[in-house]
Amino acid sequence: PCVLASDEGILVSVLTDEGPRILCLSSDCSSIVRMVRLSLAGAVRDMCWLPDSQLGVCCDGGLCAPRTAGGLHPEKIEDTDASHSDSPSAAIASLVLLTLATSKLAVSAGGLADRCFILEQPSGAIRVYDSRGSQIGRLTVTGPADEAIRNLRPHRVRICKQRRVVIVDRANCSVLVCESDGSLSFRVGPNFANDGQPMTAPEDAVSTGLLLAICSPEFGLYLVSLSEPDAWRTTVRKGRCGLVCPVRLGWLASRKWLVVADETPNSNQYRLLEFVIKIGNKSGGEQLAPQGSPFAVQSLSRPSLLCGDDFVVLAIAESVASRLLLLTGSGLRLISQFHVSGEDPIADLFWLKQPRQ
């Protein structure tokens, strides 16, 4: 079992014939206050406290953030309703932070509702899976006349807050935003501005809810309005905000901060930076205001980045295995770290809702 203590009680994870459970004990360990069933396939490997007293569970599928209506602090839960420990409705609806790809060819993925979109290379196919890992189709991007977009060469898949799929096409210097059925909403590139300014090869993209931020290692950042993509577009060159080679993006929604993984000139050296996007009154007045100090990290390949409610997860590649770093949202302080077994480095991180058992 795994044991995690707090000022209000003790949590113990156990594996039963019916699956893993967490026992909430009283402070003196004299009684079980509550028992919670976890919707996980395997045993709990470790537990830790995340920011805002959120429980983090490390399991075979990765790092999960379990949630219950009453919380998991034992003595904050009244033991007046015995059905809490017996009813399936008390089971935790976990969010899987790291999911193992269904194919070794998978290089990027994004989760939308109960589906995930997995990009495979070298075919460039974007396959659609349900949350249980069963393939249910393939995403085909179509234009206004319902014709398939030709010569599309996906490099990365992301999910937009407006429940849309974002496809980074690095080879064609474009980023496409489409509905979950593949119908194209708008396209950015290969010309970024009406004056014919070309878009430099994009590497990653993230939605802020209002803007689509796109990073280019050679140029910097492209910002596009999600509601008026043709009317409002701007750029921030990497030299203006102290970036060297931006390769990954994340959005910390709780603080409205843009998180950037920046590759440095030193071999295998990266740093994580946080910014506030400040929109100027006139075109070209936009800037990124840095928040706090950079977090330096070493990785044998470009790291993967994922933001939670108020924390950041960074996957780095080492000589033997990959490692997940769990950082605070403010200040990027290391909370915990986990080693992930496997021959290949982690290709991507994404959120996926896990079905109830």
BAMARSE-502764 format. One record per residue: y, z, x of N, C-alpha, C in turn; residue in three letters; residue number from 1. Coordinates in steps of 0.02 Angstrom, whole numbers, plus 50000, padded with zeros to 5 digits. Each point is the difference from the previous one (the first is absolute). Layout:
# BAMARSE-502764
- Y|Z|X|Y|Z|X|Y|Z|X|ALA|NUM
...
//
This chain:
# BAMARSE-502764
- 49939|50000|50041|50061|50000|49959|50063|50000|50043|PRO|1
- 50054|49978|49968|50066|50003|50032|50040|50055|49965|CYS|2
- 50039|50037|50039|50039|50056|49973|50074|49989|50015|VAL|3
- 50042|50012|49950|50072|49994|50009|50033|50059|49965|LEU|4
- 50040|50037|50037|50031|50061|49972|50074|49989|49988|ALA|5
- 50027|50037|49952|50072|50002|49988|50018|50071|49981|SER|6
- 50064|50013|49989|50022|50067|49981|49973|50020|49932|ASP|7
- 49979|49950|49960|49982|50013|49931|49925|49998|49987|GLU|8
- 49960|49985|50050|49929|49997|49990|49965|49957|50051|GLY|9
- 49937|49986|49988|49959|49963|50048|49964|49943|49964|ILE|10
- 49999|49942|50032|49964|49942|49974|49939|49988|50043|LEU|11
- 49943|49988|49968|49938|49985|50035|49970|49936|49971|VAL|12
- 49984|49952|50043|49968|49938|49976|49925|50006|50008|SER|13
- 49964|49979|49949|49926|50002|50001|49974|49933|49975|VAL|14
- 49940|49981|50022|49967|49939|49977|49940|50019|49958|LEU|15
- 49999|49980|49937|49946|50016|49954|49963|49936|49982|THR|16
- 49946|50007|49960|49963|49941|49976|50042|49956|49956|ASP|17
- 50053|50028|49971|50044|49962|49956|50062|49974|50037|GLU|18
- 50002|50009|50066|50056|49975|50038|50041|50057|50030|GLY|19
- 50053|49984|50037|50041|50051|50032|50044|50038|49950|PRO|20
- 50011|50064|50015|50043|50042|49958|50043|50045|50045|ARG|21
- 50054|50023|49972|50042|50049|50034|50001|50064|49959|ILE|22
- 49982|50055|50032|50001|50066|49968|50065|50034|50017|LEU|23
- 50036|50023|49950|50062|50037|50009|49984|50074|49994|CYS|24
- 50005|50036|50055|49982|50071|50001|50062|50044|49995|LEU|25
- 49991|50060|49976|50054|50049|50000|50014|50021|50072|SER|26
- 50057|50033|50011|50022|50017|50068|49949|50046|50035|SER|27
- 49966|50043|49962|49952|50045|50032|49929|49971|50000|ASP|28
- 49993|49936|49980|49935|49966|49999|49949|50033|49953|CYS|29
- 50024|50038|49951|49954|50036|49956|49978|49958|49940|SER|30
- 50036|49946|49985|49983|49961|49941|50023|49927|50008|SER|31
- 49965|49956|49963|50020|49930|49996|50048|49992|49942|ILE|32
- 50061|49982|50016|50051|49992|49948|49993|49933|49965|VAL|33
- 49982|49949|50038|49995|49933|49971|49954|49957|50043|ARG|34
- 49967|49953|49968|49959|49952|50036|50022|49929|49980|MET|35
- 50013|49959|50049|50026|49932|49987|49952|49949|50028|VAL|36
- 49982|49952|49959|49956|49945|50022|50042|49945|50032|ARG|37
- 49976|49974|50056|50035|49946|50034|49966|49933|49986|LEU|38
- 50039|49950|49985|49972|49933|49988|49993|49963|50066|SER|39
- 49957|50026|50044|49988|49971|50065|49925|49986|50008|LEU|40
- 49984|49950|50042|49931|49981|50009|49963|50047|50048|ALA|41
- 50035|50027|50049|49967|50041|50051|50030|50069|50006|GLY|42
- 49982|50033|50054|50022|50069|50011|50072|50002|50025|ALA|43
- 50032|50057|49989|50066|50014|50028|49991|50019|50073|VAL|44
- 50036|49966|50045|49994|50014|50072|50050|50051|50024|ARG|45
- 50059|50002|49969|50051|50047|50020|50053|50004|49946|ASP|46
- 50041|50052|50001|50054|50009|49952|50062|50023|50037|MET|47
- 50059|49981|49975|50062|50022|50031|50054|50001|49947|CYS|48
- 50055|50034|50014|50058|50000|49955|50048|49945|50021|TRP|49
- 50018|49957|49953|50049|49948|50011|50069|50027|49979|LEU|50
- 50054|49961|50011|50066|50023|49977|50000|50016|49926|PRO|51
- 50045|50045|49980|50007|50022|49930|49937|50032|49974|ASP|52
- 49963|50034|50044|49939|50038|49981|49948|49956|49966|SER|53
- 49998|49936|50018|49950|49954|49974|49937|50005|50044|GLN|54
- 49942|50003|49968|49937|50006|50036|49980|49932|50028|LEU|55
- 49981|49997|50063|49972|49940|50030|49926|50010|50014|GLY|56
- 49959|49951|49981|49928|50004|50008|49976|49942|50043|VAL|57
- 49966|50014|50055|49972|49949|50043|49927|49991|49982|CYS|58
- 49982|49937|49981|49932|49986|49978|49975|49936|50034|CYS|59
- 49940|49978|49981|49972|49940|50031|50043|49939|49987|ASP|60
- 50035|49997|49943|50041|49943|49984|50070|50004|50028|GLY|61
- 50018|50054|50033|50066|50006|50030|50034|50065|49979|GLY|62
- 50066|49997|49995|50041|50058|49982|50022|49994|49928|LEU|63
- 49986|50050|49959|50017|49999|49929|50051|50055|49984|CYS|64
- 50040|49987|49950|50049|50049|49976|49981|50018|49928|ALA|65
- 49955|50048|49990|49979|50018|49932|50057|50029|49959|PRO|66
- 49998|49987|49935|50051|50026|49955|49966|50029|49938|ARG|67
- 50024|50058|49977|49977|50028|49937|50061|50023|49961|THR|68
- 49990|50007|49935|50056|50019|49957|50028|50068|50018|ALA|69
- 49956|50047|50019|50022|50068|50013|50010|50016|50073|GLY|70
- 49983|49952|50044|50005|50014|50071|49936|50031|50026|GLY|71
- 49998|50013|50065|49940|50027|50030|50010|50068|50032|LEU|72
- 50059|50031|49990|50010|50068|50024|49964|50048|49953|HIS|73
- 49948|50034|50024|49956|50039|49956|50036|50048|49953|PRO|74
- 50045|50042|50026|50028|50052|49958|50059|49975|49959|GLU|75
- 50017|49937|50005|50049|49970|49956|49968|49974|49936|LYS|76
- 49933|50001|49998|49963|49972|49944|49972|50057|49958|ILE|77
- 50016|50001|49937|49975|50052|49956|49927|49985|49983|GLU|78
- 49958|50050|50002|49929|49992|49988|49982|50015|49928|ASP|79
- 50045|49983|49954|49988|50016|49929|49959|49946|49966|THR|80
- 49998|49940|50028|49963|49945|49970|49940|49984|50043|ASP|81
- 49941|50021|49977|49940|49990|50040|49981|49927|50005|ALA|82
- 50026|49957|49956|49983|49929|50001|50029|49965|50061|SER|83
- 50046|50032|50036|50029|49969|50060|49947|49981|50050|HIS|84
- 49949|50042|50008|49950|49987|50051|49944|49956|49975|SER|85
- 49996|49987|49935|49944|49962|49972|50020|49932|49974|ASP|86
- 50062|49991|49979|50021|49938|49969|50011|49945|50051|SER|87
- 49975|49939|49987|50013|49944|50045|50074|49985|50007|PRO|88
- 50040|50019|49951|50072|49987|50004|50033|50039|50055|SER|89
- 49965|50051|50027|50028|50039|50055|49988|49967|50067|ALA|90
- 49961|49945|50000|49987|49965|50064|50064|49971|50029|ALA|91
- 50003|49997|50065|50060|49976|50034|50002|49924|49999|ILE|92
- 50057|49972|49983|50011|49928|50006|50029|49987|50069|ALA|93
- 49956|49987|50047|50022|49995|50070|50033|49933|50014|SER|94
- 50045|50000|50048|50028|49938|50027|49971|49990|50069|LEU|95
- 49966|49944|50009|49969|49986|50064|50052|49971|50047|VAL|96
- 50010|50033|50055|50051|49977|50048|49972|49947|50046|LEU|97
- 49938|50008|50020|49968|49950|50043|49937|49977|49966|LEU|98
- 49991|49935|49992|49939|49974|49970|49967|49953|50049|THR|99
- 49935|50002|50004|49964|49956|50045|49994|49931|49969|LEU|100
- 50016|49949|50038|49999|49932|49975|49929|49979|49982|ALA|101
- 49994|49956|49950|49934|49976|49979|49976|49944|50045|THR|102
- 50041|49976|50045|49981|49946|50044|50031|50012|50069|SER|103
- 49964|49982|50052|50026|50007|50068|50056|49949|50013|LYS|104
- 50007|49951|49955|50052|49949|50008|50066|50023|49971|LEU|105
- 50002|50058|49967|50061|50023|49968|50051|50021|50052|ALA|106
- 50062|49977|49991|50054|50016|50047|50059|50033|49967|VAL|107
- 50006|49995|49933|50056|50031|49965|49980|50010|49927|SER|108
- 50031|50050|49968|49982|50014|49931|50055|50038|49965|ALA|109
- 50000|49998|49934|50047|50037|49959|49968|50020|49935|GLY|110
- 50016|50059|49974|49972|50024|49937|50050|49997|49944|GLY|111
- 49980|49973|49943|50042|49994|49941|49961|50023|49940|LEU|112
- 50021|50057|49968|49964|50029|49944|49928|50014|50023|ALA|113
- 49951|49972|49965|49930|50013|50017|49969|49942|50038|ASP|114
- 50042|49959|50031|49975|49943|50038|50027|50002|50071|ARG|115
- 49965|49967|50045|50027|49992|50068|49993|49927|50020|CYS|116
- 50049|49978|50039|50003|49931|50024|49988|50002|50075|PHE|117
- 49946|49968|50022|49980|50003|50070|50004|49930|50030|ILE|118
- 50039|49995|50054|50009|49937|50036|49947|49995|50054|LEU|119
- 49964|49944|50001|49949|49988|50050|50022|49944|50046|GLU|120
- 49983|50007|50063|50013|49948|50050|49934|49982|50035|GLN|121
- 49991|49937|50020|50052|49948|50006|50009|49957|49937|PRO|122
- 49965|50015|49946|50003|49957|49941|50068|50004|49965|SER|123
- 50035|50057|50005|50063|50009|49965|49992|50014|49926|GLY|124
- 49939|50014|49979|49987|50014|49929|50022|50071|49983|ALA|125
- 50031|50008|49941|50019|50066|49975|49953|50016|49942|ILE|126
- 49952|50043|50013|49950|50017|49950|50021|50062|49962|ARG|127
- 49983|50001|49936|50020|50055|49956|49938|50042|49985|VAL|128
- 50005|50066|50010|49946|50046|49988|50022|50054|49951|TYR|129
- 49952|50027|49963|50017|50059|49959|49996|50061|50045|ASP|130
- 50017|50058|49972|50004|50061|50041|49932|50026|50022|SER|131
- 49946|49970|49974|49933|50020|50021|49973|49954|50055|ARG|132
- 50040|49950|50020|49979|49956|50054|49965|49936|49978|GLY|133
- 49999|49986|49934|49969|49939|49975|50051|49943|49997|SER|134
- 49982|49942|50027|50047|49944|49998|50004|49972|49929|GLN|135
- 50062|49989|49978|50011|49974|49932|50036|49934|50000|ILE|136
- 50017|49973|50058|50033|49935|50002|50035|49987|50066|GLY|137
- 50040|49947|49999|50039|49981|50059|50070|49982|49976|ARG|138
- 50050|50023|50037|50069|49988|49981|50022|49930|50023|LEU|139
- 50023|49960|49952|50028|49934|50014|50072|50000|49979|THR|140
- 50046|49987|50046|50071|50000|49985|50019|49933|49969|VAL|141
- 50032|50002|49942|50018|49939|49964|50075|49997|49988|THR|142
- 50027|49938|49999|50071|49989|49990|50018|49994|49926|GLY|143
- 50063|49979|49985|50023|49996|49930|49958|49955|49956|PRO|144
- 49974|49946|50028|49959|49953|49961|49926|50019|50002|ALA|145
- 49986|50061|50019|49932|50026|50003|49957|49965|50053|ASP|146
- 50034|49969|50048|49963|49968|50054|49993|50049|50058|GLU|147
- 49945|49996|50036|49988|50045|50056|50048|49985|50057|ALA|148
- 50027|50053|50031|50044|49991|50058|49957|49975|50058|ILE|149
- 50019|49944|50028|49961|49969|50054|50023|50025|50068|ARG|150
- 49954|49996|50047|50014|50018|50070|50020|50073|50009|ASN|151
- 49980|50043|49953|50015|50071|50006|49954|50031|50052|LEU|152
- 50029|50036|50047|49961|50031|50054|50018|50075|50003|ARG|153
- 49970|50041|49957|50017|50071|49997|49986|50037|50066|PRO|154
- 50046|50044|50017|49992|50041|50060|49994|50074|49982|HIS|155
- 50033|50020|49945|49998|50069|49979|50011|50004|49924|ARG|156
- 49969|50050|49969|50006|50011|49927|50031|50068|49989|VAL|157
- 50050|50002|49957|50033|50062|49981|50008|50003|49924|ARG|158
- 50014|50060|49975|50010|50010|49928|50072|50021|49988|ILE|159
- 50032|49968|49951|50069|50014|49982|50002|50054|49946|CYS|160
- 50053|50040|49999|50006|50053|49950|50004|49972|49929|LYS|161
- 50019|49937|49993|50002|49969|49934|49932|49971|49981|GLN|162
- 49946|50026|50030|49932|49979|49985|49989|49927|50016|ARG|163
- 50027|49979|50056|49990|49931|50022|49969|50000|50070|ARG|164
- 49971|49943|50017|49967|49992|50065|50047|49964|50047|VAL|165
- 50007|50026|50061|50043|49970|50051|49954|49972|50054|VAL|166
- 50009|49935|50015|49959|49966|50051|50045|49978|50057|ILE|167
- 49986|50025|50059|50037|49980|50060|49964|49940|50031|VAL|168
- 50034|49943|50003|49973|49939|50029|50037|49988|50066|ASP|169
- 49974|50028|50053|50034|49996|50065|50002|49929|50027|ARG|170
- 49946|49963|49991|49997|49932|50028|50053|49954|49970|ALA|171
- 50015|50009|49935|50049|49959|49966|50068|50034|49994|ASN|172
- 50009|50056|50035|50063|50037|50001|50024|50014|49928|CYS|173
- 49956|50027|49959|50016|50011|49929|49969|50065|49977|SER|174
- 50029|50028|49946|49971|50057|49964|50001|49982|49927|VAL|175
- 49943|50005|49967|49993|49982|49929|49989|50063|49959|LEU|176
- 50034|50004|49943|49991|50055|49953|49972|49971|49936|VAL|177
- 49942|50024|49978|49968|49972|49941|49974|50055|49955|CYS|178
- 49984|49982|49938|49969|50047|49953|49928|50012|50020|GLU|179
- 49969|50049|49970|49931|50017|50018|49951|49944|49984|SER|180
- 50020|49954|49955|49957|49943|49984|50012|49940|50046|ASP|181
- 50048|50007|50047|50013|49948|50048|50060|49956|49984|GLY|182
- 50031|50006|49941|50058|49959|49983|50059|50021|50043|SER|183
- 50032|49950|50032|50053|50013|50049|50064|50023|49965|LEU|184
- 50028|50056|50024|50064|50025|49975|50058|49971|50041|SER|185
- 49997|50006|50065|50049|49967|50044|49972|49997|50071|PHE|186
- 50034|49961|50040|49979|49989|50069|50060|50008|50046|ARG|187
- 49989|50034|50056|50052|50007|50052|49977|49961|50061|VAL|188
- 50041|49951|50022|49983|49959|50057|49972|49932|49979|GLY|189
- 49992|49953|50048|50015|50008|50072|50074|50002|50017|PRO|190
- 50044|49977|49953|50072|50008|50009|50020|50064|49964|ASN|191
- 50034|50045|50036|50017|50064|49970|50064|49996|49959|PHE|192
- 50049|49964|50023|50065|49997|49966|50013|49929|49976|ALA|193
- 50049|49994|49955|50018|49935|49973|50027|49952|50053|ASN|194
- 50026|50029|50055|50028|49958|50052|49947|49972|50047|ASP|195
- 49936|50012|49982|49946|49973|50040|49977|50044|50057|GLY|196
- 50026|50061|50004|49978|50046|50053|49925|50010|49996|GLN|197
- 49963|49984|50052|49927|50007|49998|49978|50072|50003|PRO|198
- 49943|50014|49971|49971|50067|50003|49952|50003|50058|MET|199
- 50009|50049|50043|49954|50009|50057|49935|50031|49974|THR|200
- 49945|49983|50032|49934|50020|49977|49996|50073|49978|ALA|201
- 49985|50014|49936|49995|50069|49976|49933|50032|50018|PRO|202
- 50001|50065|50008|49939|50037|50018|49977|50048|49945|GLU|203
- 50047|50030|49964|49983|50049|49948|50056|50002|49948|ASP|204
- 49986|50030|49943|50049|50007|49946|49985|50063|49960|ALA|205
- 50053|50028|49969|49992|50058|49957|50053|49999|49946|VAL|206
- 49982|50025|49941|50047|50004|49944|50032|50069|49998|SER|207
- 50066|50001|49989|50035|50064|49991|50012|50015|49927|THR|208
- 49979|49955|49956|50015|50006|49929|50057|49955|49980|GLY|209
- 50052|49996|50042|50057|49956|49989|50000|49941|50047|LEU|210
- 49976|50011|50061|50001|49948|50050|49930|49987|50027|LEU|211
- 49992|49939|50026|49941|49984|50039|50022|49996|50073|LEU|212
- 49973|50045|50041|50016|50001|50071|49945|49963|50038|ALA|213
- 50020|49954|50044|49954|49959|50039|50017|50009|50073|ILE|214
- 49950|50013|50042|50014|50007|50072|49974|49940|50038|CYS|215
- 50038|49980|50050|49981|49947|50046|50007|50028|50071|SER|216
- 49946|50001|50039|50004|50028|50068|50054|49967|50043|PRO|217
- 50011|49936|49990|50049|49963|50041|50071|50009|49975|GLU|218
- 50010|50011|49934|50068|50001|49973|50024|50069|49980|PHE|219
- 49962|50034|49959|50021|50065|49972|49978|50006|49929|GLY|220
- 50047|50010|49953|49983|50011|49930|50035|49950|49955|LEU|221
- 49964|49980|49948|50028|49960|49946|49997|50043|49937|TYR|222
- 50054|50003|49962|50004|50039|49938|50014|49952|49942|LEU|223
- 49960|50007|49947|50005|49955|49943|49999|50041|49936|VAL|224
- 50045|49985|49953|50000|50034|49935|49938|49979|49961|SER|225
- 49965|50049|49971|49941|49984|49960|50019|49973|49931|LEU|226
- 50058|50019|49974|50022|49977|49934|50037|49933|50004|SER|227
- 50037|49989|50055|50038|49938|50009|49987|49972|50071|GLU|228
- 49939|49978|50012|49982|49979|50069|50039|49940|50025|PRO|229
- 50022|49956|49956|50038|49942|50022|50074|50015|50010|ASP|230
- 50025|50052|49967|50071|50016|50003|50018|50049|50055|ALA|231
- 49954|50046|50017|50016|50052|50050|49948|50003|50054|TRP|232
- 50020|49979|50060|49958|50004|50059|50044|50016|50060|ARG|233
- 49973|50039|50046|50038|50016|50060|49952|50015|50057|THR|234
- 50027|50006|50060|49959|50013|50059|50030|50058|50041|THR|235
- 49957|50032|50038|50021|50051|50048|49964|49985|50066|VAL|236
- 50037|49976|50049|49969|49984|50064|49976|50064|50035|ARG|237
- 49945|49993|50035|49968|50060|50029|50045|50036|50051|LYS|238
- 50043|49963|50034|50044|50032|50048|50052|50045|49969|GLY|239
- 50017|49987|49936|50051|50040|49966|49975|50069|49980|ARG|240
- 49934|50007|49995|49973|50065|49978|49954|50031|50053|CYS|241
- 50002|49974|50060|49962|50031|50054|49926|49985|50000|GLY|242
- 49979|49949|49963|49929|49981|50000|49987|49950|50056|LEU|243
- 49938|50002|50024|49979|49954|50053|49957|49944|49973|VAL|244
- 49948|50020|49963|49952|49952|49972|49968|50030|49938|CYS|245
- 50033|49998|49942|49972|50031|49939|49938|49964|49976|PRO|246
- 49945|50037|49992|49936|49969|49982|49969|50027|49935|VAL|247
- 50020|50059|49977|49973|50028|49939|50056|50035|49961|ARG|248
- 49994|49999|49933|50050|50031|49957|49966|50046|49950|LEU|249
- 50036|50053|49980|49979|50044|49947|50062|50025|49963|GLY|250
- 49990|50024|49938|50056|50024|49960|49985|50070|49977|TRP|251
- 50041|50048|50022|49993|50070|49981|50043|50011|49938|LEU|252
- 49969|49991|49941|50038|49998|49937|50035|50066|49986|ALA|253
- 49971|50057|50018|50030|50065|49984|50067|50009|50034|SER|254
- 50010|49969|50058|50062|50006|50037|50041|49936|50002|ARG|255
- 49969|49945|49974|50032|49934|50002|50015|49980|50073|LYS|256
- 49949|50008|50041|50004|49982|50071|49953|49943|50015|TRP|257
- 50023|49955|50043|49957|49947|50026|49968|50024|50064|LEU|258
- 49934|49994|50005|49963|50021|50059|49978|49937|50037|VAL|259
- 50015|49997|50065|49986|49941|50040|49958|50019|50061|VAL|260
- 49945|49963|50010|49961|50006|50062|50026|49947|50048|ALA|261
- 50024|50022|50058|50034|49957|50047|49959|49996|50065|ASP|262
- 49985|49939|50021|49963|49990|50062|50048|49999|50059|GLU|263
- 49986|50039|50052|50045|50004|50057|49976|49953|50056|THR|264
- 50042|49988|50051|49979|49957|50055|49942|50028|50041|PRO|265
- 49990|50065|49998|49945|50031|50037|49934|49985|49966|ASN|266
- 49949|49987|50039|49935|49980|49973|49971|50053|49954|SER|267
- 49981|49979|49939|49967|50042|49950|50042|50059|49978|ASN|268
- 50066|49996|50008|50044|50054|49981|50040|49981|49937|GLN|269
- 49998|50044|49950|50036|49988|49938|50041|50063|49982|TYR|270
- 50046|49991|49955|50038|50057|49975|50013|49990|49926|ARG|271
- 50002|50055|49965|50013|50000|49928|50071|50025|49988|LEU|272
- 50038|49962|49960|50070|50018|49986|50012|49999|49926|LEU|273
- 50048|50041|49978|50020|50003|49929|50073|49981|49993|GLU|274
- 50016|49962|49946|50068|49976|49989|50019|50007|49927|PHE|275
- 50065|50007|49989|50030|49990|49934|50032|49931|50000|VAL|276
- 49985|49961|49948|50030|49933|49994|50068|50007|49967|ILE|277
- 50052|49983|50037|50068|50003|49973|50025|49930|49986|LYS|278
- 50017|49988|49936|50023|49935|49979|50076|49996|50006|ILE|279
- 50025|49951|50036|50071|49992|50010|50035|49969|49940|GLY|280
- 50066|50005|49998|50040|49971|49946|50006|49924|50006|ASN|281
- 49989|49975|50060|50003|49928|50010|49937|49977|50035|LYS|282
- 49988|49935|49997|49941|49972|50030|49999|50014|50075|SER|283
- 49943|50021|50025|49993|50015|50071|50019|50071|50018|GLY|284
- 50021|50041|49950|50019|50069|50014|49943|50049|49995|GLY|285
- 49939|49975|49988|49943|50044|49992|49979|50029|50068|GLU|286
- 49974|50060|49999|49977|50031|50061|49945|50050|49985|GLN|287
- 49964|50018|50052|49948|50051|49995|50024|50062|50037|LEU|288
- 50006|50055|49963|50022|50063|50030|49939|50041|50019|ALA|289
- 49989|50014|50065|49941|50037|50022|50001|50072|49974|PRO|290
- 49940|50025|49985|49990|50069|49976|49953|50036|50048|GLN|291
- 50026|50047|50038|49958|50038|50045|49982|49962|50063|GLY|292
- 49951|50026|50036|49978|49971|50063|49937|49959|49991|SER|293
- 49990|49950|50043|49939|49959|49995|49937|50041|50017|PRO|294
- 49944|49978|49973|49935|50030|50016|49962|49950|50043|PHE|295
- 49987|50017|50063|49967|49955|50046|49924|50007|49995|ALA|296
- 49965|49943|50006|49927|50001|49994|49972|49942|50042|VAL|297
- 49939|50008|50023|49966|49949|50039|49942|49973|49959|GLN|298
- 49992|49933|49998|49947|49969|49962|49979|49935|50034|SER|299
- 49935|49986|50001|49975|49939|50032|50013|49938|49959|LEU|300
- 50015|50008|49936|50020|49945|49956|50058|50023|49957|SER|301
- 50031|49954|49965|50056|50019|49958|49978|50050|49946|ARG|302
- 50034|50056|49994|49979|50052|49952|50009|49978|49928|PRO|303
- 49964|50033|49956|50009|49991|49928|50040|50059|49973|SER|304
- 50041|49986|49950|50048|50049|49975|49996|50005|49925|LEU|305
- 50001|50062|49974|49999|50011|49928|50040|50063|49984|LEU|306
- 50042|49996|49948|50041|50057|49980|49974|50030|49935|CYS|307
- 50000|50067|49997|49983|50036|49939|50062|50028|49967|GLY|308
- 49992|50053|49960|50056|50029|49964|50054|50024|50049|ASP|309
- 49980|50039|50049|50047|50023|50051|49964|50009|50066|ASP|310
- 49956|49953|50015|49964|50002|50064|49984|49928|50020|PHE|311
- 49984|49992|50063|49985|49935|50029|49932|50003|50034|VAL|312
- 49960|49948|49990|49936|49995|50034|50002|49940|50048|VAL|313
- 49980|50012|50061|50001|49948|50052|49929|49995|50028|LEU|314
- 49973|49939|50001|49934|49987|50028|50008|49967|50068|ALA|315
- 49972|50030|50052|50006|49973|50067|49930|49986|50028|ILE|316
- 49996|49952|50046|49937|49980|50030|49994|50030|50069|ALA|317
- 49942|50031|50013|49985|50028|50065|49938|49966|50029|GLU|318
- 49981|50018|50060|49945|49965|50034|49933|50010|49965|SER|319
- 49990|50057|49968|49936|50015|49968|50003|49991|49925|VAL|320
- 50052|50021|49967|50005|49997|49928|50074|49997|49980|ALA|321
- 50011|50000|49934|50068|50002|49974|50018|50072|49983|SER|322
- 50064|50013|49995|50023|50067|49984|50055|49995|49947|ARG|323
- 49997|50044|49950|50051|50005|49949|50046|50058|50016|LEU|324
- 50065|49987|50002|50049|50052|50011|50037|50013|49935|LEU|325
- 50002|50062|49979|50036|50019|49939|50065|50033|50021|LEU|326
- 50057|49970|49980|50066|50023|50021|50042|50021|49941|LEU|327
- 50046|50046|50011|50047|50019|49948|50047|49942|49986|THR|328
- 50024|49996|49937|50047|49947|49983|50066|50009|50035|GLY|329
- 50024|50061|50004|50063|50014|50033|49987|50025|50071|SER|330
- 50024|49963|50048|49992|50021|50070|49939|49973|50035|GLY|331
- 49952|49971|49962|49940|49971|50029|49964|50049|50047|LEU|332
- 49989|50061|49975|49963|50050|50039|49926|49995|49983|ARG|333
- 49959|50007|50051|49928|49994|49991|49972|50060|49962|LEU|334
- 49966|49986|49944|49969|50052|49960|49927|50008|50020|ILE|335
- 49965|49944|50002|49929|50001|50015|49978|49931|50023|SER|336
- 49939|49995|50026|49974|49936|50021|49924|49999|49991|GLN|337
- 49974|49940|49988|49929|49992|49986|49974|49939|50038|PHE|338
- 49941|50006|50029|49968|49943|50032|49957|49963|49949|HIS|339
- 50002|49935|50002|49962|49958|49954|49951|49959|50041|VAL|340
- 49935|50008|49985|49949|49965|50039|49998|49926|49981|SER|341
- 49976|49959|50045|49995|49928|49988|50016|49962|50063|GLY|342
- 49969|49941|50007|50010|49960|50060|50068|49967|50001|GLU|343
- 50024|49979|49942|50064|49963|49997|50057|50047|49980|ASP|344
- 50061|49986|50023|50057|50041|49980|50016|49991|49926|PRO|345
- 50035|50048|49972|50021|49996|49930|50048|49941|49993|ILE|346
- 49985|49955|49953|50040|49940|49991|50060|50012|49954|ALA|347
- 49992|50044|49951|50054|50011|49952|49987|50064|49961|ASP|348
- 50053|50025|49969|49997|50059|49956|50032|49982|49934|LEU|349
- 49972|50026|49945|50030|49987|49935|49977|50053|49950|PHE|350
- 50038|50007|49946|49983|50047|49947|49955|49966|49949|TRP|351
- 49949|50036|49977|49955|49974|49948|49979|50057|49955|LEU|352
- 50009|49991|49936|49978|50051|49953|49924|50002|49998|LYS|353
- 49973|50060|50003|49928|50009|49998|49978|50017|49930|GLN|354
- 49948|49966|49973|49978|50015|49932|49969|50069|49994|PRO|355
- 50007|50028|49941|49967|50065|49988|49925|49990|49995|ARG|356
- 49963|50049|50026|49927|49997|49998|49975|50025|49932|GLN|357
//
